[in-house]
Amino acid sequence: MAKPPAEVSFPGDKSRRKKIRMRGIKQASKEIQQRLAGNLEGLLDDPEVFMPEIRGELDRSLFSKDKMVKTLKELTTVASKCNDPRWLRKRMAKRSGDPVCNALAGSLLAASEEEHTTVAVFKNPLYGVASYIRRGNGKQSHLAGIQNYTHPKMRLLVWDDHAKSGQWFFSWDGGFVFTGSEPNPPDEWVDWSLDNASIDLSGDDVRWSSGLEEATVGDGMLTEAGWLRLEFLNGTVVGLSQAALAKSEQQFAQSVAMGMMPPRLSDVAKAEWMWRPGGWPEERDLPLESEENLTEVISAWMRMSFDDAALVRACRSSILNSIGDGYVVGTHWFAEEARDGFLEHMVGNSEEKGAVACVLDSLNTGIHVRTDGLVLELEEDVVRLEDSSCHHNLVALWPDHGLTVLDEMYGISGEEAESIHTKQQQRKQGFGAFLRELGESLSTAKRLERLPWDSEALPTPLNFADEMVRHAVENGVAATVSKARKGKGLEMAMGWAWLNVHERTESDAWRFDEASRDKGGDWVPALRALWDAAEDLLLKDNLDAVQDYEAAMKWLAETSGAGPMP
């Protein structure tokens, strides 16, 4: 059984009088109406006004597949019927025939109409926005291009199918030409395109952006920052600096190529990246691989695959990542025998550079450390560090090479090394501070080995005095005040003596009982002698002071009544 209709309407229904809004259609403003009326009137007066000047060769042979020849042949017929609306309606509705002539027939019919209040809107991300009157089955881009034939870029869209067949068109504010199957841009087109490019240029036959000079571009000189050299078929040379490319709001190749169809800048200009890494020998050519990579990158840029700022990075990477020997850091290269210069160029303190050198000594292959922290092993015997910061590279290398650094630089291995390695990997402390503090702590530990006794081997309260000495050397005297206050019994008396030696008793007397203060006061001379000897031995590196330390400790033992010395 058939289903009833979802909705039944009857003549006179109010819903039938509802306005329907069609997408891509709008009411034209007076300005748009006037502009379209002027263009359509010109088209009606001369149906061939939208055509380019024919400068290229045409194949008029019997079985020719030349699209322009076919268009010209049908164009004559359509133009002769420009005042015959009935014929134009039939022609514009045809599914066959030349597409350009289909759009022309629809445009001529629109031109014969009195009102142009309702227009369609054509939008293209590269060519812009244009209003036009849609009539017939012609392509929207063709209709928009024909009816906006005064627009230097929009009129190129009429010829997209011809361009796909290998034919070339060049349009500028003062002309529009067809050059056949060969891309031969007129000098006027080159000048106009460069004058209206996204990067401001100076000069005439030699053009250059800010950041460059005429001599640099004309002579093809290399610069430290690098620049892009373009040479057009007519001999015009253009130089674009790294700074200008980085600041451009619209891609330069796009701003030039949109004045030609097909928009392939690589067919009318050759491009070259003018740069070598810092330190690269003048007499040495770049690796063949870098030339191939540069060609691919520049070709992609000319096809508008990425923006101008990305071009600079991609060109540098193409060169740097193709170098197979020596040391590459940032944008500089160092020969294998110039390792010291390579390390000196890196940013970091002596400990960080020493750690990097330690890692390099342990490598059995080449290595590439990227800016994102990824570490790659290479077959080539080359060290590539994209970032010149020691810290950045050590963060990336630490997981696999940190234990080697601890063993080679500080002699730390086993469980202690594992603990330090894991802790640093988790907290990612700045390597400059981490290595410096590690070195200082190890240095202090080695200095404390000069003391003739272990604290645990000494009797009370001598062991407490020895601990205070060690704590003061490691952390400073100020850090010992709290420990001095917390002793009990004889240790409290020794704590009071310690505070007296360092003149820190003013606010702490109330913490000590009278007996501890009396005893501690008697021990002050011996304890002062002990601290003076410790300063000479541990902080001033007077190794002979060990005897003074022993003598002072024995004196303190006698004064305090401690048990026998070990």
C-alpha positions as CSV (number, residue, x, y, z in Angstrom):
1,M,0.0,0.0,0.0
2,A,1.4,3.4,-1.0
3,K,2.3,5.8,1.8
4,P,0.4,9.1,1.9
5,P,2.4,12.2,1.0
6,A,4.3,13.8,3.9
7,E,2.6,17.2,3.3
8,V,-0.5,18.2,1.3
9,S,-0.7,21.7,0.0
10,F,-3.6,23.4,-1.7
11,P,-3.8,26.4,-4.0
12,G,-3.9,29.6,-2.0
13,D,-1.9,28.2,1.0
14,K,-0.1,31.0,2.8
15,S,3.0,28.8,2.9
16,R,3.3,29.0,-0.9
17,R,4.0,32.8,-0.5
18,K,7.0,32.2,1.8
19,K,10.2,33.7,0.6
20,I,12.9,31.2,-0.3
21,R,16.5,32.2,0.2
22,M,18.9,30.6,-2.3
23,R,22.5,30.1,-1.3
24,G,25.0,32.1,-3.4
25,I,22.4,34.6,-4.5
26,K,22.1,38.2,-3.2
27,Q,20.5,41.6,-3.9
28,A,23.1,43.6,-5.7
29,S,24.0,47.0,-4.4
30,K,23.9,50.1,-6.7
31,E,27.6,50.0,-7.0
32,I,27.7,46.4,-8.1
33,Q,24.7,46.9,-10.5
34,Q,26.5,49.8,-12.1
35,R,29.8,47.9,-12.5
36,L,28.1,44.9,-13.9
37,A,25.9,47.0,-16.2
38,G,29.0,48.7,-17.6
39,N,30.8,45.4,-18.1
40,L,27.8,43.7,-19.8
41,E,27.2,46.7,-22.0
42,G,30.8,46.5,-23.2
43,L,30.4,42.8,-23.7
44,L,27.3,43.4,-25.8
45,D,29.0,46.0,-27.9
46,D,32.1,43.8,-28.5
47,P,31.5,40.1,-27.6
48,E,35.2,39.4,-28.0
49,V,36.3,42.1,-25.4
50,F,37.1,39.5,-22.8
51,M,39.5,37.6,-25.1
52,P,43.3,37.8,-24.6
53,E,45.6,39.1,-27.3
54,I,46.8,36.1,-29.4
55,R,50.6,36.1,-29.4
56,G,51.2,32.4,-29.5
57,E,51.1,30.0,-32.4
58,L,47.8,28.2,-33.2
59,D,47.4,24.8,-34.7
60,R,44.8,25.2,-37.4
61,S,45.4,21.9,-39.1
62,L,42.4,19.7,-40.1
63,F,42.5,17.4,-37.1
64,S,43.9,19.9,-34.6
65,K,43.0,19.5,-30.9
66,D,44.0,23.1,-30.2
67,K,41.4,24.4,-27.7
68,M,41.9,28.0,-28.5
69,V,41.3,27.3,-32.2
70,K,38.0,25.6,-31.3
71,T,37.0,28.5,-29.0
72,L,37.8,31.1,-31.7
73,K,35.7,29.2,-34.2
74,E,32.6,28.9,-32.1
75,L,33.1,32.5,-30.7
76,T,32.5,33.9,-34.1
77,T,29.1,32.2,-34.3
78,V,28.0,33.3,-30.8
79,A,29.2,36.9,-31.4
80,S,27.1,37.1,-34.5
81,K,24.0,36.1,-32.5
82,C,24.6,38.6,-29.6
83,N,21.3,40.3,-30.2
84,D,19.2,37.1,-30.6
85,P,18.0,36.2,-27.1
86,R,16.1,33.1,-28.4
87,W,19.2,31.6,-30.0
88,L,21.4,32.5,-27.0
89,R,18.9,30.7,-24.6
90,K,19.3,27.5,-26.6
91,R,23.1,27.9,-26.9
92,M,23.7,28.6,-23.2
93,A,21.7,25.5,-22.2
94,K,23.7,23.1,-24.4
95,R,25.7,20.4,-22.6
96,S,28.1,20.1,-25.5
97,G,30.2,22.6,-27.4
98,D,32.9,24.9,-26.2
99,P,32.5,25.7,-22.5
100,V,33.8,29.3,-22.9
101,C,31.2,29.9,-25.6
102,N,28.4,28.4,-23.4
103,A,29.3,30.9,-20.7
104,L,29.5,33.7,-23.2
105,A,26.0,33.0,-24.5
106,G,24.6,33.2,-21.0
107,S,26.5,36.4,-20.3
108,L,25.2,38.0,-23.6
109,L,21.7,37.0,-22.7
110,A,22.2,38.7,-19.2
111,A,23.5,41.8,-21.0
112,S,20.3,42.1,-23.0
113,E,18.2,42.1,-19.8
114,E,17.2,45.5,-18.3
115,E,17.4,44.6,-14.6
116,H,20.5,43.3,-12.8
117,T,19.3,43.5,-9.2
118,T,19.8,39.8,-8.3
119,V,23.3,38.4,-8.7
120,A,25.2,35.3,-7.9
121,V,28.4,35.4,-5.9
122,F,31.6,33.6,-7.0
123,K,34.2,33.0,-4.3
124,N,37.7,31.6,-4.7
125,P,40.3,31.6,-2.0
126,L,43.0,32.5,-4.4
127,Y,41.3,34.8,-7.0
128,G,38.8,36.5,-4.7
129,V,35.1,37.3,-4.7
130,A,33.0,38.6,-7.7
131,S,29.4,39.2,-8.5
132,Y,27.9,37.9,-11.7
133,I,24.6,37.0,-13.3
134,R,24.1,33.3,-13.7
135,R,22.5,32.2,-17.0
136,G,22.7,28.8,-18.6
137,N,24.9,25.8,-18.0
138,G,28.2,27.6,-18.2
139,K,30.8,27.1,-15.4
140,Q,30.5,29.6,-12.6
141,S,34.1,30.6,-12.9
142,H,33.7,31.2,-16.7
143,L,30.6,33.3,-16.2
144,A,32.3,35.3,-13.4
145,G,35.4,35.8,-15.5
146,I,33.6,36.9,-18.6
147,Q,31.4,39.3,-16.8
148,N,34.3,40.7,-14.8
149,Y,36.7,40.9,-17.8
150,T,38.3,44.1,-16.5
151,H,39.6,42.3,-13.4
152,P,43.3,41.3,-14.2
153,K,43.1,38.0,-12.2
154,M,39.4,37.0,-12.4
155,R,39.4,36.9,-16.2
156,L,42.1,34.2,-16.1
157,L,39.5,31.7,-14.7
158,V,37.8,31.6,-18.1
159,W,40.7,29.8,-19.5
160,D,41.3,27.0,-16.9
161,D,40.5,24.2,-19.3
162,H,42.8,25.6,-21.9
163,A,45.6,25.9,-19.3
164,K,45.1,22.2,-18.4
165,S,45.7,21.4,-22.1
166,G,49.1,23.1,-22.0
167,Q,48.2,26.7,-23.1
168,W,49.5,29.8,-21.3
169,F,47.9,33.1,-20.4
170,F,49.3,36.2,-18.7
171,S,47.2,39.0,-17.4
172,W,48.1,42.4,-15.8
173,D,46.5,45.7,-15.3
174,G,47.4,46.9,-18.7
175,G,47.1,43.8,-20.9
176,F,46.0,40.2,-21.4
177,V,47.9,37.9,-23.7
178,F,47.8,34.3,-24.8
179,T,51.2,32.8,-25.6
180,G,50.2,29.4,-26.9
181,S,52.0,26.3,-25.7
182,E,55.1,28.2,-24.5
183,P,55.2,30.3,-21.3
184,N,56.5,33.6,-22.6
185,P,55.6,36.2,-20.1
186,P,55.7,39.8,-21.5
187,D,58.1,42.2,-19.8
188,E,55.1,44.3,-18.8
189,W,53.6,41.3,-16.9
190,V,56.8,40.7,-15.0
191,D,57.1,44.3,-14.0
192,W,53.4,44.6,-13.0
193,S,53.5,41.3,-11.1
194,L,56.6,42.3,-9.1
195,D,55.2,45.8,-8.4
196,N,52.1,44.2,-6.9
197,A,53.8,41.3,-5.1
198,S,53.3,40.6,-1.4
199,I,56.9,41.8,-0.7
200,D,58.0,45.3,-1.5
201,L,60.9,45.5,-3.9
202,S,63.3,48.1,-5.1
203,G,65.1,48.4,-8.4
204,D,64.2,47.7,-12.1
205,D,66.1,44.9,-13.9
206,V,67.5,43.8,-10.6
207,R,64.9,43.8,-7.8
208,W,65.7,43.4,-4.1
209,S,63.7,43.4,-0.8
210,S,64.6,45.1,2.5
211,G,67.6,43.5,4.1
212,L,69.5,43.2,0.7
213,E,71.5,45.5,-1.5
214,E,71.5,45.7,-5.3
215,A,75.1,44.5,-5.6
216,T,74.4,41.4,-3.4
217,V,71.5,40.4,-5.7
218,G,73.1,41.3,-9.0
219,D,76.4,39.5,-8.2
220,G,74.7,36.5,-6.5
221,M,76.7,37.0,-3.3
222,L,76.1,34.7,-0.3
223,T,75.0,36.2,3.0
224,E,75.0,35.0,6.6
225,A,71.2,34.9,6.9
226,G,70.6,33.6,3.4
227,W,68.3,34.9,0.7
228,L,66.2,33.6,-2.2
229,R,67.2,34.4,-5.8
230,L,64.6,34.4,-8.6
231,E,65.5,34.9,-12.3
232,F,62.6,35.3,-14.8
233,L,62.8,34.3,-18.4
234,N,63.2,37.9,-19.5
235,G,66.4,38.2,-17.3
236,T,64.8,40.1,-14.4
237,V,66.5,39.1,-11.2
238,V,64.8,39.3,-7.8
239,G,66.3,38.9,-4.3
240,L,64.2,38.2,-1.3
241,S,65.9,38.4,2.1
242,Q,65.3,36.0,5.0
243,A,63.7,38.8,7.0
244,A,61.3,39.8,4.2
245,L,60.2,36.2,3.7
246,A,59.6,35.8,7.4
247,K,57.3,38.9,7.5
248,S,55.2,38.4,4.3
249,E,51.5,38.1,4.9
250,Q,50.8,36.5,1.6
251,Q,53.0,33.9,0.0
252,F,55.2,35.6,-2.6
253,A,54.9,32.9,-5.2
254,Q,51.2,33.0,-5.0
255,S,51.0,36.8,-5.3
256,V,53.0,36.6,-8.6
257,A,51.6,33.4,-10.0
258,M,47.9,34.4,-9.7
259,G,48.5,36.7,-12.7
260,M,49.1,33.7,-15.0
261,M,47.2,30.6,-16.0
262,P,48.2,28.0,-15.2
263,P,49.6,29.5,-12.0
264,R,53.0,27.7,-12.2
265,L,55.7,30.2,-11.3
266,S,58.4,27.5,-11.8
267,D,57.8,27.6,-15.6
268,V,58.7,31.3,-15.9
269,A,61.3,31.7,-13.2
270,K,64.2,29.8,-11.7
271,A,64.9,30.0,-7.9
272,E,68.0,29.4,-5.9
273,W,68.7,29.6,-2.1
274,M,71.8,31.7,-1.6
275,W,73.3,30.4,1.7
276,R,76.0,28.2,3.2
277,P,76.4,27.1,6.8
278,G,78.8,29.2,8.9
279,G,82.3,27.8,8.7
280,W,81.7,26.0,5.4
281,P,84.8,26.2,3.1
282,E,84.4,28.5,0.1
283,E,86.2,26.1,-2.2
284,R,84.0,23.2,-1.1
285,D,80.7,22.4,-2.9
286,L,77.6,21.4,-1.0
287,P,76.8,17.7,-1.0
288,L,74.8,16.5,-4.1
289,E,72.0,15.4,-1.7
290,S,71.6,19.0,-0.5
291,E,71.2,20.3,-4.0
292,E,68.5,17.7,-4.7
293,N,66.7,18.4,-1.4
294,L,66.8,22.2,-2.1
295,T,65.3,21.7,-5.6
296,E,62.4,19.7,-4.1
297,V,61.8,22.3,-1.4
298,I,61.9,25.3,-3.7
299,S,59.7,23.5,-6.2
300,A,57.1,22.9,-3.5
301,W,57.2,26.5,-2.5
302,M,56.7,27.7,-6.0
303,R,53.7,25.4,-6.2
304,M,52.4,27.3,-3.1
305,S,52.6,24.2,-0.9
306,F,53.9,26.2,2.2
307,D,54.4,29.8,3.2
308,D,57.4,32.0,2.9
309,A,58.6,31.7,6.5
310,A,58.6,27.9,6.3
311,L,60.7,28.1,3.1
312,V,63.7,29.6,5.0
313,R,63.6,26.8,7.6
314,A,63.2,24.1,5.0
315,C,66.1,25.4,2.8
316,R,68.4,25.5,5.8
317,S,67.4,22.1,6.9
318,S,67.9,20.7,3.4
319,I,71.5,21.8,3.5
320,L,72.3,21.1,7.1
321,N,70.7,17.6,7.1
322,S,72.7,16.5,4.0
323,I,76.1,17.1,5.5
324,G,77.7,13.8,6.3
325,D,80.9,14.7,8.2
326,G,82.2,16.9,11.0
327,Y,80.0,18.7,13.5
328,V,76.8,20.7,12.7
329,V,75.4,22.9,15.4
330,G,72.6,25.3,14.7
331,T,73.5,26.9,11.4
332,H,77.3,26.3,11.7
333,W,79.6,23.5,10.5
334,F,82.9,22.5,12.0
335,A,85.4,20.0,10.6
336,E,86.1,16.8,12.5
337,E,89.4,18.2,13.7
338,A,87.8,21.4,14.9
339,R,85.9,19.8,17.8
340,D,87.2,22.4,20.3
341,G,85.7,25.1,18.2
342,F,82.4,23.2,18.0
343,L,82.2,22.9,21.8
344,E,83.2,26.6,22.2
345,H,80.4,27.6,19.9
346,M,77.8,25.9,22.0
347,V,75.9,27.8,24.6
348,G,76.5,26.6,28.1
349,N,79.0,26.6,31.0
350,S,82.2,24.4,31.2
351,E,80.4,21.6,33.0
352,E,77.7,21.4,30.3
353,K,80.2,21.4,27.5
354,G,82.2,18.8,29.3
355,A,79.1,16.6,29.5
356,V,78.5,17.0,25.8
357,A,82.1,16.1,25.0
358,C,81.7,13.0,27.2
359,V,78.7,11.9,25.3
360,L,80.4,12.4,21.9
361,D,83.4,10.3,23.1
362,S,81.1,7.4,23.9
363,L,79.3,7.4,20.5
364,N,79.9,4.6,17.9
365,T,77.7,6.1,15.2
366,G,76.7,9.5,14.0
367,I,73.9,11.3,15.8
368,H,71.2,13.9,15.1
369,V,69.4,15.7,17.9
370,R,66.4,17.6,16.7
371,T,64.8,20.6,18.3
372,D,61.8,18.5,19.5
373,G,64.2,16.4,21.6
374,L,64.1,13.3,19.3
375,V,67.5,11.6,19.0
376,L,68.4,9.8,15.7
377,E,71.3,7.5,15.0
378,L,73.0,8.1,11.7
379,E,75.1,5.9,9.4
380,E,77.3,8.9,8.5
381,D,80.0,10.0,10.8
382,V,78.5,13.3,11.7
383,V,77.1,15.0,14.8
384,R,74.1,17.2,14.1
385,L,72.6,19.3,16.8
386,E,69.8,21.5,15.6
387,D,69.9,23.6,18.8
388,S,73.2,25.2,20.0
389,S,72.1,25.1,23.7
390,C,74.0,22.5,25.8
391,H,71.0,22.2,28.1
392,H,68.5,21.4,25.3
393,N,70.8,18.6,23.9
394,L,71.6,17.2,27.3
395,V,67.9,16.8,28.1
396,A,67.5,14.7,24.9
397,L,70.7,12.7,25.5
398,W,70.5,12.2,29.2
399,P,68.2,9.1,29.2
400,D,70.7,7.0,27.1
401,H,74.0,8.7,28.0
402,G,73.5,10.2,31.5
403,L,75.2,7.2,33.3
404,T,78.2,7.6,31.1
405,V,78.5,11.3,32.0
406,L,78.2,10.5,35.7
407,D,80.9,7.7,35.5
408,E,83.4,9.6,33.2
409,M,83.1,13.0,34.7
410,Y,82.5,12.3,38.4
411,G,83.4,8.7,38.9
412,I,79.9,7.8,40.1
413,S,78.5,4.4,39.3
414,G,76.2,1.7,40.6
415,E,73.1,2.4,42.6
416,E,74.3,5.9,43.4
417,A,74.6,6.8,39.7
418,E,71.2,5.2,39.0
419,S,69.6,7.3,41.7
420,I,71.1,10.6,40.5
421,H,70.3,9.7,36.9
422,T,66.7,9.0,37.6
423,K,66.2,12.0,39.8
424,Q,67.6,14.4,37.1
425,Q,65.6,12.8,34.4
426,Q,62.4,13.3,36.3
427,R,62.8,16.9,37.5
428,K,64.8,18.1,34.5
429,Q,66.8,20.7,36.5
430,G,68.9,23.1,34.4
431,F,72.0,21.1,33.5
432,G,74.3,24.0,34.2
433,A,73.2,24.2,37.9
434,F,72.8,20.4,38.2
435,L,76.3,19.6,37.1
436,R,77.9,22.4,39.0
437,E,76.1,21.4,42.2
438,L,77.1,17.8,41.7
439,G,80.7,18.8,41.1
440,E,80.7,21.0,44.2
441,S,79.2,18.3,46.4
442,L,81.7,15.7,45.2
443,S,84.5,18.2,45.7
444,T,83.4,18.9,49.3
445,A,83.1,15.2,50.0
446,K,86.7,14.6,48.8
447,R,87.9,17.6,50.9
448,L,86.2,16.1,54.0
449,E,88.2,12.9,53.4
450,R,91.2,14.9,54.5
451,L,89.9,14.9,58.1
452,P,91.9,12.3,60.2
453,W,88.8,10.7,61.9
454,D,85.3,9.7,61.1
455,S,82.8,11.4,63.3
456,E,81.4,8.1,64.6
457,A,84.8,7.0,65.8
458,L,85.2,9.9,68.1
459,P,83.8,9.9,71.7
460,T,81.1,12.4,72.9
461,P,81.2,15.4,72.6
462,L,84.2,15.3,70.1
463,N,82.0,13.5,67.6
464,F,79.5,16.4,67.8
465,A,82.3,19.0,67.2
466,D,83.6,17.0,64.2
467,E,80.0,16.8,62.8
468,M,79.6,20.6,63.2
469,V,82.9,21.2,61.3
470,R,81.7,18.9,58.4
471,H,78.3,20.5,58.3
472,A,79.7,24.0,58.2
473,V,82.1,23.1,55.3
474,E,79.3,21.5,53.3
475,N,76.5,24.0,53.9
476,G,78.0,27.1,55.6
477,V,78.2,28.2,59.2
478,A,74.7,29.6,59.2
479,A,73.3,26.2,58.5
480,T,74.9,24.8,61.7
481,V,73.1,27.2,64.2
482,S,69.9,25.1,64.3
483,K,71.9,21.9,64.9
484,A,74.0,23.6,67.7
485,R,70.7,24.4,69.6
486,K,69.4,20.8,69.6
487,G,72.2,19.0,71.4
488,K,71.7,17.3,74.8
489,G,74.1,16.9,77.7
490,L,77.7,17.4,76.7
491,E,76.5,18.0,73.1
492,M,74.5,21.0,74.4
493,A,77.7,22.4,76.0
494,M,79.6,21.8,72.7
495,G,76.8,23.6,70.8
496,W,77.2,26.6,73.1
497,A,80.9,26.6,72.5
498,W,80.3,26.5,68.7
499,L,78.0,29.5,68.8
500,N,80.6,31.4,70.8
501,V,83.3,30.6,68.3
502,H,81.2,32.1,65.6
503,E,79.7,34.9,67.7
504,R,76.1,33.8,67.3
505,T,75.0,33.6,71.0
506,E,73.2,36.9,71.3
507,S,69.6,35.6,70.8
508,D,70.2,32.0,71.8
509,A,71.5,32.1,75.4
510,W,68.0,31.3,76.8
511,R,68.0,28.0,75.0
512,F,71.0,26.7,77.1
513,D,71.1,25.9,80.8
514,E,73.7,27.5,83.0
515,A,75.8,24.3,83.4
516,S,76.0,23.9,79.6
517,R,77.0,27.6,79.2
518,D,79.7,27.2,81.9
519,K,81.2,24.1,80.3
520,G,80.9,25.3,76.8
521,G,82.6,28.6,77.7
522,D,85.6,26.7,78.9
523,W,85.8,24.8,75.6
524,V,85.8,27.8,73.3
525,P,89.6,28.3,72.9
526,A,90.2,24.7,72.0
527,L,87.1,24.6,69.6
528,R,88.2,27.8,68.0
529,A,91.7,26.3,67.3
530,L,89.9,23.2,65.8
531,W,87.8,25.4,63.5
532,D,90.8,27.5,62.4
533,A,92.7,24.3,61.5
534,A,89.6,23.0,59.6
535,E,89.4,26.2,57.6
536,D,93.1,26.0,56.6
537,L,92.8,22.3,55.7
538,L,89.4,22.2,54.0
539,L,88.7,25.6,52.6
540,K,92.3,27.0,52.0
541,D,93.8,23.7,50.8
542,N,96.7,23.8,53.3
543,L,97.3,20.1,53.6
544,D,99.8,20.6,56.4
545,A,97.0,21.9,58.6
546,V,95.9,18.3,59.3
547,Q,98.5,18.2,62.1
548,D,97.0,21.3,63.6
549,Y,93.6,19.7,63.4
550,E,94.8,16.7,65.2
551,A,96.5,18.8,67.9
552,A,93.4,20.9,68.4
553,M,91.1,17.9,68.7
554,K,93.4,16.4,71.4
555,W,93.3,19.8,73.2
556,L,89.5,19.8,73.0
557,A,89.5,16.2,74.4
558,E,91.6,17.2,77.4
559,T,89.5,20.3,78.0
560,S,86.1,18.5,77.7
561,G,87.2,15.4,79.6
562,A,86.2,13.2,76.7
563,G,87.3,9.5,76.6
564,P,90.5,8.3,75.0
565,M,91.1,9.2,71.3
566,P,91.0,6.5,68.7
